[in-house]
Structures are given as structure tokens and as C-alpha cells.
Amino acid sequence: ALTQYWNSAYSCFTFGKVDLVPTVEEYTTLLHYPRIQADKAYSKAANVLTFLKRLMSITGISEQ
């Protein structure tokens, strides 16, 4: 029933002009995966070194 509202291109539910994105707690419930921790950020980086360098550049942290 909810699959008709799921927008796979944006990974969210679309109801008319309103987009809804599940929270971490809702993903935990939907996926039945209790090990997801709400206080941690999850990211899938294809190239971890490039990702870290960009993150350091954005935050102003230097390599030491």
C-alpha cells in the first residue's frame, strides 16, 4: 500500500507536493534492525580518503 507513494529516485514518500523522509527510529522499525544507533551519522563513501579530505576542508581541520 505504501509502495505507491515511495519515490525511489529521492528515497522518500511523496504525497502530492509533500515529501516525507523516515527518521532513523522509523527506519529501525521498518527494517527490523535494532542495531542502528540514532546518535551516529551514517554515510556511504565510495572513496573514504577523498571523503575525509573534503570533510576536513569543510570543517577547517588540518592533517596532523
Backbone atoms as SQL, in Angstrom:
CREATE TABLE atoms (id INTEGER PRIMARY KEY, chain TEXT, resi INTEGER, resn TEXT, atom TEXT, x REAL, y REAL, z REAL);
INSERT INTO atoms VALUES
  (1, 'A', 1, 'ALA', 'N', 0.820, -1.191, 0.000),
  (2, 'A', 1, 'ALA', 'CA', 0.000, 0.000, 0.000),
  (3, 'A', 1, 'ALA', 'C', 0.866, 1.257, 0.000),
  (4, 'A', 2, 'LEU', 'N', 1.917, 1.296, 0.839),
  (5, 'A', 2, 'LEU', 'CA', 2.780, 2.472, 0.879),
  (6, 'A', 2, 'LEU', 'C', 3.736, 2.533, -0.305),
  (7, 'A', 3, 'THR', 'N', 3.922, 1.400, -0.999),
  (8, 'A', 3, 'THR', 'CA', 4.857, 1.392, -2.121),
  (9, 'A', 3, 'THR', 'C', 4.430, 2.327, -3.237),
  (10, 'A', 4, 'GLN', 'N', 3.140, 2.588, -3.371),
  (11, 'A', 4, 'GLN', 'CA', 2.685, 3.503, -4.418),
  (12, 'A', 4, 'GLN', 'C', 3.103, 4.939, -4.130),
  (13, 'A', 5, 'TYR', 'N', 3.432, 5.261, -2.881),
  (14, 'A', 5, 'TYR', 'CA', 3.861, 6.602, -2.504),
  (15, 'A', 5, 'TYR', 'C', 5.379, 6.732, -2.405),
  (16, 'A', 6, 'TRP', 'N', 6.105, 5.608, -2.493),
  (17, 'A', 6, 'TRP', 'CA', 7.556, 5.641, -2.345),
  (18, 'A', 6, 'TRP', 'C', 8.189, 6.164, -3.631),
  (19, 'A', 7, 'ASN', 'N', 9.011, 7.192, -3.505),
  (20, 'A', 7, 'ASN', 'CA', 9.732, 7.766, -4.632),
  (21, 'A', 7, 'ASN', 'C', 11.164, 7.256, -4.548),
  (22, 'A', 8, 'SER', 'N', 11.481, 6.239, -5.337),
  (23, 'A', 8, 'SER', 'CA', 12.804, 5.618, -5.241),
  (24, 'A', 8, 'SER', 'C', 13.918, 6.542, -5.727),
  (25, 'A', 9, 'ALA', 'N', 13.607, 7.483, -6.604),
  (26, 'A', 9, 'ALA', 'CA', 14.626, 8.422, -7.083),
  (27, 'A', 9, 'ALA', 'C', 15.120, 9.325, -5.959),
  (28, 'A', 10, 'TYR', 'N', 14.227, 9.695, -5.036),
  (29, 'A', 10, 'TYR', 'CA', 14.582, 10.586, -3.930),
  (30, 'A', 10, 'TYR', 'C', 14.630, 9.878, -2.579),
  (31, 'A', 11, 'SER', 'N', 14.337, 8.581, -2.552),
  (32, 'A', 11, 'SER', 'CA', 14.315, 7.790, -1.317),
  (33, 'A', 11, 'SER', 'C', 13.439, 8.428, -0.248),
  (34, 'A', 12, 'CYS', 'N', 12.218, 8.765, -0.640),
  (35, 'A', 12, 'CYS', 'CA', 11.270, 9.356, 0.302),
  (36, 'A', 12, 'CYS', 'C', 9.849, 9.014, -0.137),
  (37, 'A', 13, 'PHE', 'N', 8.899, 9.249, 0.750),
  (38, 'A', 13, 'PHE', 'CA', 7.492, 9.091, 0.415),
  (39, 'A', 13, 'PHE', 'C', 6.977, 10.420, -0.117),
  (40, 'A', 14, 'THR', 'N', 6.189, 10.386, -1.199),
  (41, 'A', 14, 'THR', 'CA', 5.647, 11.602, -1.791),
  (42, 'A', 14, 'THR', 'C', 4.129, 11.534, -1.767),
  (43, 'A', 15, 'PHE', 'N', 3.521, 12.526, -1.126),
  (44, 'A', 15, 'PHE', 'CA', 2.067, 12.653, -1.058),
  (45, 'A', 15, 'PHE', 'C', 1.704, 13.992, -1.682),
  (46, 'A', 16, 'GLY', 'N', 1.371, 13.988, -2.968),
  (47, 'A', 16, 'GLY', 'CA', 1.098, 15.245, -3.657),
  (48, 'A', 16, 'GLY', 'C', 2.375, 16.063, -3.740),
  (49, 'A', 17, 'LYS', 'N', 2.373, 17.241, -3.120),
  (50, 'A', 17, 'LYS', 'CA', 3.554, 18.105, -3.126),
  (51, 'A', 17, 'LYS', 'C', 4.352, 18.008, -1.828),
  (52, 'A', 18, 'VAL', 'N', 4.025, 17.031, -0.990),
  (53, 'A', 18, 'VAL', 'CA', 4.692, 16.867, 0.301),
  (54, 'A', 18, 'VAL', 'C', 5.588, 15.631, 0.252),
  (55, 'A', 19, 'ASP', 'N', 6.856, 15.804, 0.625),
  (56, 'A', 19, 'ASP', 'CA', 7.804, 14.696, 0.707),
  (57, 'A', 19, 'ASP', 'C', 8.074, 14.380, 2.169),
  (58, 'A', 20, 'LEU', 'N', 8.034, 13.103, 2.514),
  (59, 'A', 20, 'LEU', 'CA', 8.304, 12.664, 3.881),
  (60, 'A', 20, 'LEU', 'C', 9.453, 11.668, 3.867),
  (61, 'A', 21, 'VAL', 'N', 10.420, 11.895, 4.736),
  (62, 'A', 21, 'VAL', 'CA', 11.567, 11.004, 4.851),
  (63, 'A', 21, 'VAL', 'C', 11.533, 10.363, 6.232),
  (64, 'A', 22, 'PRO', 'N', 11.614, 9.029, 6.302),
  (65, 'A', 22, 'PRO', 'CA', 11.604, 8.372, 7.613),
  (66, 'A', 22, 'PRO', 'C', 12.801, 8.786, 8.467),
  (67, 'A', 23, 'THR', 'N', 12.591, 8.853, 9.774),
  (68, 'A', 23, 'THR', 'CA', 13.679, 9.135, 10.711),
  (69, 'A', 23, 'THR', 'C', 14.462, 7.852, 10.954),
  (70, 'A', 24, 'VAL', 'N', 15.592, 7.959, 11.625),
  (71, 'A', 24, 'VAL', 'CA', 16.402, 6.782, 11.933),
  (72, 'A', 24, 'VAL', 'C', 15.585, 5.782, 12.744),
  (73, 'A', 25, 'GLU', 'N', 14.805, 6.286, 13.702),
  (74, 'A', 25, 'GLU', 'CA', 13.973, 5.394, 14.522),
  (75, 'A', 25, 'GLU', 'C', 12.939, 4.669, 13.666),
  (76, 'A', 26, 'GLU', 'N', 12.366, 5.361, 12.694),
  (77, 'A', 26, 'GLU', 'CA', 11.377, 4.725, 11.817),
  (78, 'A', 26, 'GLU', 'C', 12.029, 3.700, 10.902),
  (79, 'A', 27, 'TYR', 'N', 13.237, 3.997, 10.395),
  (80, 'A', 27, 'TYR', 'CA', 13.965, 3.012, 9.595),
  (81, 'A', 27, 'TYR', 'C', 14.257, 1.769, 10.426),
  (82, 'A', 28, 'THR', 'N', 14.644, 1.952, 11.678),
  (83, 'A', 28, 'THR', 'CA', 14.916, 0.825, 12.564),
  (84, 'A', 28, 'THR', 'C', 13.692, -0.070, 12.676),
  (85, 'A', 29, 'THR', 'N', 12.525, 0.537, 12.838),
  (86, 'A', 29, 'THR', 'CA', 11.280, -0.220, 12.953),
  (87, 'A', 29, 'THR', 'C', 10.907, -0.874, 11.630),
  (88, 'A', 30, 'LEU', 'N', 10.991, -0.122, 10.532),
  (89, 'A', 30, 'LEU', 'CA', 10.618, -0.655, 9.220),
  (90, 'A', 30, 'LEU', 'C', 11.509, -1.812, 8.788),
  (91, 'A', 31, 'LEU', 'N', 12.800, -1.701, 9.076),
  (92, 'A', 31, 'LEU', 'CA', 13.755, -2.717, 8.647),
  (93, 'A', 31, 'LEU', 'C', 13.948, -3.833, 9.659),
  (94, 'A', 32, 'HIS', 'N', 13.339, -3.687, 10.840),
  (95, 'A', 32, 'HIS', 'CA', 13.503, -4.669, 11.918),
  (96, 'A', 32, 'HIS', 'C', 14.987, -4.884, 12.217),
  (97, 'A', 33, 'TYR', 'N', 15.742, -3.780, 12.266),
  (98, 'A', 33, 'TYR', 'CA', 17.178, -3.834, 12.522),
  (99, 'A', 33, 'TYR', 'C', 17.494, -2.926, 13.699),
  (100, 'A', 34, 'PRO', 'N', 17.464, -3.457, 14.921),
  (101, 'A', 34, 'PRO', 'CA', 17.619, -2.630, 16.123),
  (102, 'A', 34, 'PRO', 'C', 19.033, -2.114, 16.377),
  (103, 'A', 35, 'ARG', 'N', 20.026, -2.554, 15.613),
  (104, 'A', 35, 'ARG', 'CA', 21.407, -2.158, 15.894),
  (105, 'A', 35, 'ARG', 'C', 21.764, -0.784, 15.330),
  (106, 'A', 36, 'ILE', 'N', 20.873, -0.157, 14.563),
  (107, 'A', 36, 'ILE', 'CA', 21.122, 1.196, 14.071),
  (108, 'A', 36, 'ILE', 'C', 21.093, 2.132, 15.262),
  (109, 'A', 37, 'GLN', 'N', 22.103, 2.964, 15.392),
  (110, 'A', 37, 'GLN', 'CA', 22.188, 3.871, 16.533),
  (111, 'A', 37, 'GLN', 'C', 21.818, 5.280, 16.087),
  (112, 'A', 38, 'ALA', 'N', 20.820, 5.854, 16.725),
  (113, 'A', 38, 'ALA', 'CA', 20.300, 7.166, 16.337),
  (114, 'A', 38, 'ALA', 'C', 21.289, 8.292, 16.583),
  (115, 'A', 39, 'ASP', 'N', 22.252, 8.094, 17.473),
  (116, 'A', 39, 'ASP', 'CA', 23.188, 9.173, 17.787),
  (117, 'A', 39, 'ASP', 'C', 24.437, 9.160, 16.908),
  (118, 'A', 40, 'LYS', 'N', 24.460, 8.316, 15.874),
  (119, 'A', 40, 'LYS', 'CA', 25.600, 8.252, 14.973),
  (120, 'A', 40, 'LYS', 'C', 25.169, 8.635, 13.560),
  (121, 'A', 41, 'ALA', 'N', 26.069, 9.250, 12.831),
  (122, 'A', 41, 'ALA', 'CA', 25.797, 9.600, 11.433),
  (123, 'A', 41, 'ALA', 'C', 26.269, 8.449, 10.553),
  (124, 'A', 42, 'TYR', 'N', 25.455, 8.086, 9.591),
  (125, 'A', 42, 'TYR', 'CA', 25.798, 7.008, 8.677),
  (126, 'A', 42, 'TYR', 'C', 26.025, 7.589, 7.295),
  (127, 'A', 43, 'SER', 'N', 27.097, 7.176, 6.657),
  (128, 'A', 43, 'SER', 'CA', 27.426, 7.669, 5.333),
  (129, 'A', 43, 'SER', 'C', 28.081, 6.550, 4.544),
  (130, 'A', 44, 'LYS', 'N', 27.774, 6.494, 3.263),
  (131, 'A', 44, 'LYS', 'CA', 28.419, 5.525, 2.390),
  (132, 'A', 44, 'LYS', 'C', 29.336, 6.314, 1.466),
  (133, 'A', 45, 'ALA', 'N', 30.604, 6.262, 1.725),
  (134, 'A', 45, 'ALA', 'CA', 31.575, 6.989, 0.916),
  (135, 'A', 45, 'ALA', 'C', 32.262, 6.013, -0.028),
  (136, 'A', 46, 'ALA', 'N', 32.226, 6.302, -1.321),
  (137, 'A', 46, 'ALA', 'CA', 32.865, 5.434, -2.304),
  (138, 'A', 46, 'ALA', 'C', 34.385, 5.479, -2.135),
  (139, 'A', 47, 'ASN', 'N', 34.921, 6.657, -1.915),
  (140, 'A', 47, 'ASN', 'CA', 36.353, 6.817, -1.705),
  (141, 'A', 47, 'ASN', 'C', 36.538, 7.499, -0.356),
  (142, 'A', 48, 'VAL', 'N', 36.870, 6.727, 0.651),
  (143, 'A', 48, 'VAL', 'CA', 36.935, 7.232, 2.024),
  (144, 'A', 48, 'VAL', 'C', 37.969, 8.344, 2.166),
  (145, 'A', 49, 'LEU', 'N', 39.133, 8.202, 1.542),
  (146, 'A', 49, 'LEU', 'CA', 40.178, 9.215, 1.660),
  (147, 'A', 49, 'LEU', 'C', 39.710, 10.555, 1.087),
  (148, 'A', 50, 'THR', 'N', 39.097, 10.533, -0.095),
  (149, 'A', 50, 'THR', 'CA', 38.567, 11.758, -0.699),
  (150, 'A', 50, 'THR', 'C', 37.489, 12.360, 0.182),
  (151, 'A', 51, 'PHE', 'N', 36.615, 11.519, 0.713),
  (152, 'A', 51, 'PHE', 'CA', 35.547, 11.988, 1.594),
  (153, 'A', 51, 'PHE', 'C', 36.133, 12.671, 2.824),
  (154, 'A', 52, 'LEU', 'N', 37.137, 12.052, 3.445),
  (155, 'A', 52, 'LEU', 'CA', 37.755, 12.631, 4.641),
  (156, 'A', 52, 'LEU', 'C', 38.442, 13.958, 4.330),
  (157, 'A', 53, 'LYS', 'N', 39.122, 14.038, 3.196),
  (158, 'A', 53, 'LYS', 'CA', 39.789, 15.289, 2.819),
  (159, 'A', 53, 'LYS', 'C', 38.772, 16.404, 2.599),
  (160, 'A', 54, 'ARG', 'N', 37.658, 16.093, 1.945),
  (161, 'A', 54, 'ARG', 'CA', 36.616, 17.097, 1.735),
  (162, 'A', 54, 'ARG', 'C', 35.997, 17.525, 3.057),
  (163, 'A', 55, 'LEU', 'N', 35.755, 16.563, 3.928),
  (164, 'A', 55, 'LEU', 'CA', 35.178, 16.872, 5.235),
  (165, 'A', 55, 'LEU', 'C', 36.127, 17.751, 6.046),
  (166, 'A', 56, 'MET', 'N', 37.416, 17.441, 6.006),
  (167, 'A', 56, 'MET', 'CA', 38.402, 18.248, 6.722),
  (168, 'A', 56, 'MET', 'C', 38.468, 19.654, 6.144),
  (169, 'A', 57, 'SER', 'N', 38.355, 19.773, 4.836),
  (170, 'A', 57, 'SER', 'CA', 38.370, 21.084, 4.196),
  (171, 'A', 57, 'SER', 'C', 37.165, 21.917, 4.609),
  (172, 'A', 58, 'ILE', 'N', 36.004, 21.296, 4.648),
  (173, 'A', 58, 'ILE', 'CA', 34.771, 21.995, 5.025),
  (174, 'A', 58, 'ILE', 'C', 34.823, 22.459, 6.473),
  (175, 'A', 59, 'THR', 'N', 35.333, 21.592, 7.348),
  (176, 'A', 59, 'THR', 'CA', 35.349, 21.917, 8.775),
  (177, 'A', 59, 'THR', 'C', 36.565, 22.739, 9.191),
  (178, 'A', 60, 'GLY', 'N', 37.536, 22.898, 8.292),
  (179, 'A', 60, 'GLY', 'CA', 38.722, 23.687, 8.606),
  (180, 'A', 60, 'GLY', 'C', 39.751, 22.948, 9.435),
  (181, 'A', 61, 'ILE', 'N', 39.664, 21.627, 9.485),
  (182, 'A', 61, 'ILE', 'CA', 40.623, 20.811, 10.234),
  (183, 'A', 61, 'ILE', 'C', 41.798, 20.488, 9.315),
  (184, 'A', 62, 'SER', 'N', 43.012, 20.607, 9.827),
  (185, 'A', 62, 'SER', 'CA', 44.190, 20.294, 9.021),
  (186, 'A', 62, 'SER', 'C', 44.688, 18.890, 9.336),
  (187, 'A', 63, 'GLU', 'N', 45.423, 18.295, 8.376),
  (188, 'A', 63, 'GLU', 'CA', 46.007, 16.963, 8.591),
  (189, 'A', 63, 'GLU', 'C', 47.206, 17.090, 9.517),
  (190, 'A', 64, 'GLN', 'N', 47.170, 16.383, 10.626),
  (191, 'A', 64, 'GLN', 'CA', 48.293, 16.417, 11.560),
  (192, 'A', 64, 'GLN', 'C', 48.575, 15.046, 12.076);
